[in-house]
Amino acid sequence: MDVGEVLLAVTGVSAALAPGPLPVTVKTLGKADPAAYGRAIRRRLRRFLAAKGPWPKFGELPPFDYDLVLEQLPRVTPQRLEENVLRFTDEALAESYVASLGRAVGYLQHHFPIAQRPFATGAKNVTPSDLKIAPFRRRYWICDDPLRALDSLVTGLLVPDEVEALSTCFPTIYAQMMFDVLDLTVARKTEYPTWELPYERERKLQVLMGGKGTGDAAARAAVKAAFERARGAAKQAETPSGAMQPQKPTRAQELADK
């Protein structure tokens, strides 16, 4: 995973949008640990694959202030980013973080909902309906914390809007999630040969795997391929080492048996 992406993931877009210097300190730089972030990803995926019964409840999201985000988004300019690069001691990390933040902010600016209402003096901007704000709000909270996508997955609430934000703004983190999904799926099937992912959870897994550049058919194919590899590994594990595999009788043997 890209260290700049991980730094943005642990500090959050909301902190970067707030007035003042970017949230880059010795403490936050210490949290930009791809290995630790990878363990957090795998913990959530294991919980999802091992879950049984009803979906667990999703925790409360922080409040979302449309007017505040409308005011803050334009503040993240290239000039502001360049001014804060000096806070980094690692030039490569600075460039990676700035690129990740710029990508996330550009994505949010592109999807920010705007509504206008005609007045006698001309059209004026008004707060859009919640129906229009809701998709943006989901994207915003994923940009603020990519692990929320896996929390949504665990609780059965994951939707394509969240996956799009995750795969677009955090491509290397998303790629790590895809690798871990397949790796953990094969490992679990190998350990428990009779295990099958329930249908409703497999459908949610397909939503996660349907990120940018991956269609639903490709997601299904990837999940199916992972399960097939797991089944093959499980069957191989059941055969004692050195034991001869049963051979299919030849046509001559079949005729001789008759």
Rosetta blueprint (number, residue, H / E / L):
1 M L
2 D L
3 V H
4 G H
5 E H
6 V H
7 L H
8 L H
9 A H
10 V H
11 T H
12 G L
13 V H
14 S H
15 A H
16 A H
17 L H
18 A L
19 P L
20 G L
21 P L
22 L L
23 P L
24 V L
25 T L
26 V H
27 K H
28 T H
29 L H
30 G H
31 K H
32 A L
33 D L
34 P H
35 A H
36 A H
37 Y H
38 G H
39 R H
40 A H
41 I H
42 R H
43 R H
44 R H
45 L H
46 R H
47 R H
48 F H
49 L H
50 A H
51 A L
52 K L
53 G L
54 P L
55 W L
56 P L
57 K L
58 F L
59 G L
60 E L
61 L L
62 P L
63 P L
64 F L
65 D L
66 Y H
67 D H
68 L H
69 V H
70 L H
71 E H
72 Q H
73 L H
74 P H
75 R H
76 V L
77 T L
78 P H
79 Q H
80 R H
81 L H
82 E H
83 E H
84 N H
85 V H
86 L H
87 R H
88 F L
89 T L
90 D L
91 E H
92 A H
93 L H
94 A H
95 E H
96 S H
97 Y H
98 V H
99 A H
100 S H
101 L H
102 G H
103 R H
104 A H
105 V H
106 G H
107 Y H
108 L H
109 Q H
110 H H
111 H H
112 F L
113 P L
114 I L
115 A E
116 Q E
117 R E
118 P E
119 F E
120 A L
121 T L
122 G E
123 A E
124 K E
125 N E
126 V E
127 T L
128 P L
129 S L
130 D H
131 L H
132 K H
133 I H
134 A H
135 P H
136 F H
137 R H
138 R H
139 R H
140 Y H
141 W H
142 I H
143 C H
144 D H
145 D L
146 P L
147 L H
148 R H
149 A H
150 L H
151 D H
152 S H
153 L H
154 V H
155 T L
156 G L
157 L L
158 L L
159 V L
160 P H
161 D H
162 E H
163 V H
164 E H
165 A H
166 L H
167 S H
168 T H
169 C H
170 F L
171 P H
172 T H
173 I H
174 Y H
175 A H
176 Q H
177 M H
178 M H
179 F H
180 D H
181 V H
182 L H
183 D H
184 L H
185 T H
186 V H
187 A H
188 R H
189 K H
190 T H
191 E H
192 Y L
193 P L
194 T L
195 W L
196 E L
197 L L
198 P L
199 Y H
200 E H
201 R H
202 E H
203 R H
204 K H
205 L H
206 Q H
207 V H
208 L H
209 M L
210 G L
211 G L
212 K L
213 G L
214 T L
215 G L
216 D H
217 A H
218 A H
219 A H
220 R H
221 A H
222 A H
223 V H
224 K H
225 A H
226 A H
227 F H
228 E H
229 R H
230 A H
231 R H
232 G H
233 A H
234 A H
235 K H
236 Q H
237 A H
238 E H
239 T L
240 P L
241 S L
242 G L
243 A L
244 M L
245 Q L
246 P L
247 Q L
248 K L
249 P L
250 T L
251 R H
252 A H
253 Q H
254 E H
255 L H
256 A H
257 D H
258 K L
